[in-house]
């Protein structure tokens, strides 16, 4: 067997380097395609939600109107800008199944063939959990936090004059934050099915999960007081524990099947 010369070795190294760069470029191209597809789906959903933007606006305004009265705007363009923002947030929830499908299609090339059959369970469960997180925020966490904050101000003898912009910014942060947090069981299901995490691993790291839950709750919640933080943190911890059960029931050691 002939020994390769130094120029031949350098040529092979350049070829391997180029091949690695091409695979990276292909990966980035795939990411760009998935992002574009998501934006198209959100755009179509936005067009549909725009027809109902006024109704969505009133629906989102109900918690603060019940707690403190009507909202106030500070500039002539603020109501229009807020309507666009609310329609956009609604479009994210409407388009969530397609968004989750694009996320799965992006990560699936890194999975074995037999692991890709979990696409439908992931898309359905993650979409439902995302919407459930938004519903939990709207019906439970957000109204409770508003009542607590408004009552605090009244006890101090203050009158509430609520800025519509600040209110909707807070609403968007809570809704999207809880929507993402509620994805925990779906993510654990997939990771456990492909053997990347186990129930034992999750239990051993429970203390870190609790710490992260309270850190996330402190970021998402509109107040830093313990009662409101518990409203956010406790569901996160419960979802993590649900994920432990999911990993125990569905988890398995990752294997490579013939032909993968």
BAVEX-235019 format. One record per residue: x, y, z of N, C-alpha, C in turn; residue in three letters. Coordinates in steps of 0.2 Angstrom, whole numbers, padded with zeros to 4 digits, always signed. Each point is the difference from the previous one (the first is absolute). Example, Ala and Ser with C-alpha at 12.3 -4.5 7.8 and 13.67 -1.06 7.14 Angstrom:
! BAVEX-235019
+0066-0028+0039-0004+0006+0000+0004+0006+0000ala-0002+0005-0004+0004+0006+0001-0004+0005+0003ser
END
This chain:
! BAVEX-235019
+0004-0006+0000-0004+0006+0000+0004+0006+0000unk+0000+0005-0005+0004+0005+0000-0001+0005+0005unk+0005+0003+0003-0001+0005+0005-0001+0007-0003unk-0006+0003+0002-0002+0007-0003+0006+0005+0001unk+0001+0004-0005+0004+0005+0000-0003+0006+0004unk+0004+0005+0002-0002+0006+0004-0005+0004-0004unk+0001+0001-0006-0005+0004-0004-0007-0004+0000unk+0001-0006-0001-0007-0004+0000-0003+0000+0007unk+0004+0000+0005-0003+0001+0007-0004+0006+0001unk+0004+0006-0002-0003+0007+0000-0006+0000-0004unk+0000-0003-0006-0006+0000-0004-0006-0003+0003unk+0001-0006+0003-0005-0004+0004-0003+0004+0006unk+0005+0004+0003-0002+0004+0006-0005+0006-0003unk+0002+0003-0005-0004+0005-0003-0007-0003-0002unk+0000-0006-0003-0006-0003-0002-0005-0001+0006unk+0003-0003+0005-0004-0001+0006-0002+0007+0003unk+0004+0005+0000-0002+0006+0003-0006+0003-0004unk+0001+0000-0007-0005+0002-0004-0007-0004+0001unk+0001-0006+0000-0006-0004+0001-0004+0002+0007unk+0004+0001+0005-0003+0002+0007-0003+0007-0001unk+0003+0004-0004-0003+0007-0001-0006-0001-0004unk+0000-0004-0005-0006-0001-0004-0006-0003+0004unk+0001-0005+0005-0005-0002+0004-0003+0005+0005unk+0005+0004+0002-0002+0006+0004-0005+0005-0004unk+0002+0001-0006-0004+0005-0004-0007-0004-0002unk+0001-0006-0001-0007-0004-0001-0004+0001+0006unk+0003-0001+0006-0004+0001+0006-0003+0007+0001unk+0004+0005-0001-0003+0007+0000-0005+0001-0005unk+0001-0003-0006-0005+0001-0005-0007-0004+0002unk+0001-0005+0003-0006-0004+0003-0004+0005+0005unk+0004+0002+0005-0002+0005+0005-0004+0006-0003unk+0003+0003-0005-0003+0005-0004-0007-0001-0003unk+0000-0006-0003-0006-0003-0003-0006-0001+0005unk+0002-0003+0006-0005-0001+0005-0002+0007+0003unk+0004+0005+0001-0002+0006+0002-0005+0004-0005unk+0002-0001-0006-0004+0003-0005-0007-0003+0000unk+0000-0006+0000-0007-0004+0001-0004+0002+0006unk+0004+0001+0005-0004+0002+0006-0003+0007-0001unk+0004+0005-0003-0002+0007-0001-0006+0000-0004unk+0000-0005-0005-0006+0000-0005-0006-0002+0004unk+0001-0005+0004-0006-0003+0004-0002+0005+0004unk+0004+0004+0004-0002+0005+0004-0003+0006-0004unk+0002+0001-0006-0003+0006-0004-0007-0002-0002unk-0001-0006-0002-0007-0002-0002-0004+0000+0006unk+0002-0002+0006-0004+0000+0006-0001+0007+0002unk+0005+0004-0001-0001+0007+0002-0006+0003-0004unk+0000-0001-0007-0005+0002-0004-0007-0002+0003unk-0001-0006+0002-0006-0003+0002-0002+0004+0007unk+0005+0000+0004-0001+0003+0007-0002+0008+0000unk+0003+0003-0006-0001+0007+0000-0008+0002-0001unk-0004-0005-0003-0007+0001-0001-0003+0000+0007unk+0003-0003+0005-0003-0001+0006+0004+0004+0006unk+0004+0005-0003+0005+0003+0005-0004+0004+0005unk-0006+0004-0002-0004+0003+0005-0002-0004+0005unk-0003-0006-0002-0003-0004+0006+0006-0003+0004unk+0006-0002-0003+0005-0002+0004+0003+0005+0005unk+0000+0007-0003+0002+0005+0004-0005+0001+0007unk-0006+0000-0001-0005+0000+0005+0001-0006+0005unk+0001-0006-0003+0001-0006+0004+0006+0001+0005unk+0005+0002-0003+0007+0001+0004-0001+0006+0005unk-0004+0005-0001-0001+0005+0004-0005-0001+0006unk-0003-0006+0000-0005-0001+0005+0003-0001+0007unk+0006-0003+0001+0003-0001+0007+0001+0007+0003unk+0003+0004-0004+0002+0007+0003-0006+0004+0001unk-0005+0000-0004-0006+0004+0001-0004-0003+0006unk+0000-0006+0001-0003-0003+0006+0003+0002+0006unk+0007+0001+0000+0004+0001+0006+0001+0008+0001unk+0000+0004-0005+0002+0007+0001-0004+0005-0005unk-0004-0002-0004-0004+0004-0004+0003+0000-0007unk-0002+0005-0005+0002+0000-0007+0008+0002+0000unk+0003-0002-0006+0007+0002-0001+0000+0007-0003unk+0006+0003+0000+0002+0006-0003+0005+0000-0005unk+0000+0004-0005+0005+0000-0005+0003+0007+0000unk+0007+0000-0001+0004+0006+0001+0002+0004-0007unk-0002-0004-0006+0002+0003-0006-0006-0002-0005unk+0000+0004-0006-0006-0002-0004+0001-0006-0004unk+0007-0003-0001+0001-0006-0003+0000-0006+0004unk+0000+0001+0007+0000-0005+0004-0005-0006-0001unk-0007+0002+0000-0005-0005-0001+0001-0004-0006unk+0003+0003-0006+0001-0004-0006+0006-0005+0001unk+0005+0003+0003+0006-0004+0001-0002-0006+0005unk-0004+0001+0005-0001-0006+0004-0005-0005-0003unk-0004+0003-0004-0005-0005-0004+0005-0005-0005unk+0005+0003-0003+0004-0004-0004+0004-0005+0005unk+0002+0002+0005+0004-0004+0005-0004-0006+0002unk-0007+0002+0002-0004-0006+0003-0002-0005-0006unk-0001+0003-0006-0001-0005-0006+0006-0004-0001unk+0006+0003+0001+0006-0004-0001+0001-0006+0005unk-0001+0002+0006+0000-0005+0006-0005-0006-0001unk-0006+0002-0002-0005-0005-0001+0002-0004-0006unk+0003+0003-0005+0002-0004-0006+0005-0005+0002unk+0004+0001+0005+0005-0005+0002-0003-0006+0003unk-0005+0001+0004-0004-0006+0003-0004-0003-0006unk-0003+0003-0004-0003-0003-0006+0004-0004-0004unk+0006+0002-0001+0005-0003-0005+0005-0005+0004unk-0001-0001+0007+0004-0004+0004+0001-0007-0003unk-0005-0004-0002+0001-0006-0003+0005+0000-0006unk-0001+0005-0004+0005+0000-0006+0007+0002+0002unk+0000+0004+0005+0007+0002+0003+0003-0006+0003unk-0003-0004+0004+0002-0006+0003+0002-0005-0005unk-0003+0000-0005+0002-0005-0006+0006+0002-0003unk+0001+0007-0001+0006+0002-0003+0006-0001+0005unk-0001+0001+0006+0005-0002+0005+0002-0007+0000unk-0005-0004-0001+0002-0007+0000+0003-0002-0006unk-0002+0003-0006+0004-0002-0006+0007+0003+0000unk+0001+0005+0004+0007+0002+0000+0005-0004+0004unk-0003-0003+0005+0004-0004+0005+0000-0008-0002unk-0005-0002-0004-0001-0007-0002+0006-0003-0004unk+0004+0004-0004+0005-0003-0004+0006-0003+0005unk+0000+0003+0006+0005-0003+0005-0003-0006+0004unk-0006-0002-0001-0002-0006+0003+0000-0006-0004unk+0000-0006+0003+0000-0006-0004-0007-0001-0003unk-0001-0004-0005-0006-0001-0004-0006-0002+0005unk+0002-0005+0004-0006-0002+0005-0002+0005+0005unk+0004+0005+0001-0002+0005+0005-0004+0006-0004unk+0000+0000-0006-0004+0005-0004-0007-0001+0000unk-0002-0006+0002-0008-0001+0000-0003+0003+0006unk+0004+0003+0004-0003+0004+0006-0002+0007-0002unk+0000+0002-0007-0002+0006-0002-0007+0003+0002unk-0005-0005-0002-0007+0002+0001-0001+0001+0008unk+0002-0004+0004-0001+0001+0007+0003+0006+0003unk+0006+0002-0003+0004+0006+0002-0004+0006-0002unk-0002+0000-0006-0004+0006-0003-0006+0001+0004unk-0004-0005+0001-0007+0001+0003+0001+0002+0007unk+0004-0004+0004+0001+0002+0007+0003+0006+0001unk+0005+0002-0004+0003+0007+0001-0004+0005-0001unk-0004+0000-0006-0005+0005-0001-0005+0001+0005unk-0003-0006+0002-0005+0000+0006+0003+0003+0006unk+0006-0001+0002+0003+0002+0006+0001+0008-0001unk+0002+0002-0006+0001+0007-0001-0006+0004+0001unk-0005-0002-0003-0007+0003+0001-0002+0000+0007unk+0001-0006+0004-0002-0001+0007+0003+0005+0004unk+0007+0001-0001+0004+0005+0004-0003+0007-0001unk-0002+0002-0006-0003+0006-0001-0007+0001+0003unk-0004-0006+0000-0006+0000+0004+0001+0001+0007unk+0005-0004+0003+0001+0001+0007+0002+0007+0002unk+0004+0003-0004+0002+0007+0001-0006+0005+0000unk-0004-0001-0005-0006+0004-0001-0005-0001+0006unk-0002-0006+0001-0006-0001+0005+0003+0000+0007unk+0006-0002+0002+0002-0001+0007+0006+0005+0002unk+0005-0001-0003+0006+0004+0002+0000+0008-0001unk-0002+0002-0006+0000+0007-0001-0006+0004+0004unk-0006-0003+0000-0005+0004+0004+0002+0000+0007unk+0002-0005+0003+0002+0000+0007+0005+0005+0002unk+0005+0000-0005+0006+0005+0001-0003+0007+0000unk-0004+0001-0005-0003+0007-0001-0004+0002+0006unk-0004-0004+0003-0004+0001+0006+0004+0002+0006unk+0005-0004+0000+0005+0001+0006+0003+0007-0001unk+0003+0002-0006+0003+0006-0001-0004+0006+0001unk-0006+0000-0003-0005+0005+0000-0002+0002+0007unk-0001-0006+0004-0003+0001+0007+0006+0003+0004unk+0006-0002-0001+0006+0003+0003+0000+0008+0000unk-0001+0002-0007+0000+0007-0001-0006+0004+0004unk-0006-0004-0001-0006+0003+0004+0001+0001+0007unk+0003-0005+0003+0002+0000+0007+0004+0006+0002unk+0004+0002-0004+0005+0005+0001-0004+0007-0002unk-0006+0000-0002-0004+0006-0001+0001+0003-0007unk+0003-0005-0005+0001+0003-0007-0006-0002-0004unk+0000+0004-0006-0005-0002-0005+0003-0002-0006unk-0003-0006-0003+0003-0003-0005-0001+0004-0007unk+0005+0001-0003+0000+0003-0007+0005-0004-0004unk-0003-0005-0004+0004-0006-0003+0002+0002-0007unk+0006+0000-0002+0002+0001-0006-0001-0007-0005unk-0003+0001-0005-0002-0005-0004+0006-0004-0003unk+0005+0004-0002+0007-0003-0002+0003-0004+0005unk+0001+0002+0006+0003-0003+0005-0004-0007+0002unk-0007+0001+0000-0004-0006+0002+0001-0005-0006unk+0000+0001-0006+0000-0005-0005+0007-0003-0001unk+0005+0004+0002+0007-0002+0000+0001-0005+0005unk-0003+0001+0006+0000-0005+0006-0004-0006-0002unk-0006+0001-0003-0004-0006-0002+0004-0004-0005unk+0003+0003-0005+0004-0004-0005+0005-0004+0003unk+0004+0003+0005+0006-0004+0003-0003-0006+0004unk-0005+0001+0004-0003-0005+0004-0003-0006-0004unk-0003+0002-0006-0003-0005-0004+0005-0004-0003unk+0005+0003-0004+0005-0004-0003+0004-0004+0004unk+0002+0003+0006+0004-0003+0005-0003-0006+0003unk-0007+0000+0001-0003-0006+0003-0001-0005-0006unk-0001+0002-0006-0001-0004-0006+0006-0004-0001unk+0006+0003+0001+0007-0004-0001+0001-0005+0006unk-0002+0003+0006+0001-0004+0006-0004-0007+0000unk-0006+0001-0003-0004-0006+0000+0002-0005-0005unk+0005+0001-0004+0003-0005-0005+0004-0005+0004unk+0002+0001+0006+0004-0005+0004-0002-0007-0001unk-0006-0002+0001-0001-0007-0001+0001-0003-0007unk-0002+0004-0005+0001-0002-0007+0007-0001-0001unk+0004+0005+0002+0008-0001-0001+0003-0006+0003unk-0003-0001+0006+0003-0006+0004-0002-0006-0003unk-0006+0000-0003-0003-0006-0003+0005-0002-0006unk+0001+0004-0004+0005-0001-0006+0007-0002+0002unk+0002+0004+0005+0007-0002+0002+0001-0007+0004unk-0006-0002+0003+0000-0006+0004-0001-0006-0005unk-0004+0001-0005-0001-0005-0005+0006-0001-0005unk+0004+0005-0001+0006-0002-0004+0006-0001+0005unk-0001+0000+0006+0005-0003+0005+0005+0005+0003unk-0001+0007-0001+0004+0005+0002+0000+0002+0007unk-0006-0001+0003-0001+0001+0007-0004-0006+0003unk+0000-0001+0006-0004-0005+0004-0003+0003+0006unk-0005-0004+0003-0003+0002+0006+0005+0001+0005unk+0005-0005+0001+0005+0001+0005+0004+0006+0000unk+0002+0002-0006+0004+0006-0002-0004+0006+0002unk-0007+0000-0002-0004+0006+0002-0001+0001+0008unk-0001-0006+0003-0001+0000+0007+0007+0003+0004unk+0005-0003-0003+0007+0002+0003+0001+0008+0000unk-0003+0003-0006+0001+0007-0001-0006+0004+0002unk-0005-0003+0004-0006+0004+0002+0002+0006+0004unk+0005+0001+0004+0001+0006+0004+0002+0005-0005unk+0004-0001-0005+0001+0005-0005-0006+0002-0004unk-0004-0005-0002-0006+0002-0003-0005+0005+0004unk+0000-0001+0007-0004+0004+0004+0003+0007+0000unk+0007+0000+0000+0003+0007+0000-0001+0003-0006unk+0000-0003-0006-0001+0003-0006-0007+0002-0001unk-0005-0003+0003-0007+0001+0000-0001+0007+0004unk+0003+0001+0005-0001+0006+0004+0004+0006-0003unk+0005-0001-0004+0004+0005-0003-0005+0002-0006unk-0003-0005-0004-0004+0002-0006-0006+0003+0003unk-0003-0002+0005-0006+0003+0003+0001+0008+0002unk+0006+0001+0003+0002+0007+0001+0001+0004-0006unk+0002-0003-0006+0000+0004-0006-0007+0001-0003unk-0004-0005+0000-0006+0000-0003-0005+0004+0004unk-0001-0001+0006-0005+0003+0004+0001+0008+0000unk-0006+0003+0000+0000+0008+0001+0002+0003+0006unk+0001-0005+0006+0002+0003+0006+0005-0005+0003unk+0004+0002+0005+0005-0004+0003-0002-0003+0006unk-0007+0000+0002-0002-0002+0007-0001-0008-0001unk+0000-0003+0006+0000-0007+0000-0006-0003-0002unk-0006+0002+0001-0007-0003-0002+0000+0000-0008unk+0002+0006-0003-0001+0000-0007+0006-0005-0003unk+0006+0000+0003+0005-0004-0003-0002-0008+0001unk-0004-0001+0005-0002-0007+0001-0005-0002-0005unk-0004+0005-0003-0005-0002-0005+0003-0002-0006unk+0006+0002-0001+0004-0001-0006+0005-0007+0001unk+0003+0001+0006+0005-0005+0001-0003-0007+0001unk-0005-0001+0004-0003-0006+0002-0003-0004-0006unk-0003+0003-0005-0002-0003-0006+0007-0003-0004unk+0005+0004+0000+0006-0002-0003+0003-0006+0003unk+0000+0000+0007+0003-0006+0003-0005-0006-0001unk-0007+0001+0000-0004-0006-0001+0001-0002-0007unk+0001+0004-0005+0001-0002-0007+0006-0004-0001unk+0005+0002+0004+0007-0004+0000-0001-0007+0003unk-0004+0000+0006-0002-0007+0003-0004-0004-0005unk-0004+0003-0003-0004-0003-0006+0005-0003-0005unk+0005+0004-0002+0005-0002-0004+0004-0006+0002unk+0001-0001+0007+0003-0005+0003-0004-0007-0001unk-0007+0001+0001-0004-0006-0001+0000-0002-0007unk+0000+0005-0005+0000-0001-0007+0006-0004-0002unk+0006+0002+0003+0006-0003-0001+0000-0007+0002unk-0003-0001+0006+0000-0007+0003-0004-0005-0004unk-0006+0003-0003-0004-0004-0003+0002-0002-0007unk+0003+0006-0004+0001-0001-0007+0008+0000-0001unk+0004+0001+0005+0007+0001-0002+0003-0007-0001unk+0005+0000-0004+0004-0006-0002+0007+0002-0002unk+0004-0005+0001+0007+0001-0003+0001+0001-0007unk+0003+0005-0002+0001+0002-0007+0004-0006-0004unk-0003-0002-0005+0003-0005-0004+0000+0002-0007unk+0005-0003-0004+0000+0001-0007-0002-0006-0004unk-0006+0001-0004-0002-0006-0004+0004-0001-0006unk+0000-0006-0003+0003-0001-0006-0003+0004-0005unk+0004+0003-0004-0003+0004-0006-0001+0007+0002unk+0001+0002+0006+0000+0007+0002+0006+0003-0002unk
END
